[in-house]
Amino acid sequence: YVKKCYELGLVSGKSNNYFGAQDNISIAEVITLAAKINSIYNGTDIDLTRADTEKWYMPYVRYAQKSKIVCDFDYYGRPAMRKEIVQILESWLPSKEWEKINIVTSIPDVNYTDNISSAQKDSIFNFFNAGIVAGNNEYGIFYPGLPVIRAEVSTIVSKIADKSLRAKV
């Protein structure tokens, strides 16, 4: 999945010889992915111009803001939580692309927690029902408040980009 995302031009390494597959992905990196996917999907360009004092990700944040991608966070450098990743990635894609191949109505650690917004819950269920995620065990536990590693996000993004990779659960 990492290779597929790299070949699509969606991800790169942290250096020339290190991808960081086991490293947590940051909010900035997830917004960058969403912006790149949105740009490819809509055939638009991302203006990568930035001021000398700006962080590398600010052109992607500006693009995300213009494209109505969820990107309102107070610190972009922190690890992204699972519930945030699905909400960010879902926000760029039109609903017609979220074809349901599963009927998931209950996820134990999503249904019964107060630490998830209703928008995040909707995104999580959309990802399960579209076959993009399946949970982390036979019960479908999602761990919404935990960070995600870069390799896991590559899997999710590959399944968004290539519907044939989506799984029935």
CORKAGI-V697146 format. One record per helix or strand. SS is the DSSP state (2 for helix, 1 for strand). FROM is the first residue (numbers start at 1). TO is the last residue. If there is no record, write none. Layout:
ss:SS from:FROM to:TO
ss:SS from:FROM to:TO
This chain:
ss:2 from:2 to:7
ss:1 from:15 to:15
ss:1 from:18 to:18
ss:1 from:24 to:24
ss:1 from:26 to:26
ss:2 from:27 to:42
ss:2 from:58 to:66
ss:1 from:79 to:79
ss:1 from:81 to:81
ss:2 from:82 to:91
ss:2 from:95 to:97
ss:2 from:108 to:111
ss:2 from:118 to:129
ss:1 from:147 to:147
ss:1 from:149 to:149
ss:2 from:150 to:161
ss:2 from:163 to:165
